[in-house]
Amino acid sequence: MTILGQKKSISNKEDFIKSIDDLFLKLELAYHYQFYKVFGTDEKLKEGKKLWALSLKNESPEVIIEAVEKVISSQSFLPTLTDIMKSCNEINKIDGFPSAQEAYIEARKSYQPRKDFDWSNPIVYFAGKKTGWNILDEKDNKEAFMSFVKIYSKFKKEASNGVKFTIKNSSKEEVKQPLNKKLLEELRKKHKI
């Protein structure tokens, strides 16, 4: 489902597929004999890629590649899917930001006024705002999630590079004016209250 006039992002899908292919290539080169013992036939390789892609679908291509490189540098034996998933989780938590999935859930659970919501991190608010609150409020769907993750990852990278994200709370911005008693009396007389 896309918004009227908006094209589906194929580049995200292509980047993800490329990251899965790169992951398997790196595993093949690093663990040659072990790799062929597990994924020795075209059918096994094809099914392995499907399973791993399905299990890693919520991770960004950058995290997947970083995770496989981290595992390769620390393990002598061919890693399991669970090893790669654990490495992805560690990478996502190192930077102090919530994972993309946690941020997406938080953005969907937020309510108006959103500036006053108790955000775990300001970039979750800005990613939700840029994705579009109406899109996040409608229903949980894959396109909304992927759009959110792309924006969230971009903001996360910017925040890691020193960009400050600050939410100006609407309640703090309001300056209360004292009650104009003269105007109140005039309105009472005019409307006979």
Order of alpha helices (4+ residues) and beta strands (2+ residues): alpha-alpha-alpha-alpha-alpha-alpha-alpha-alpha-alpha-alpha-alpha
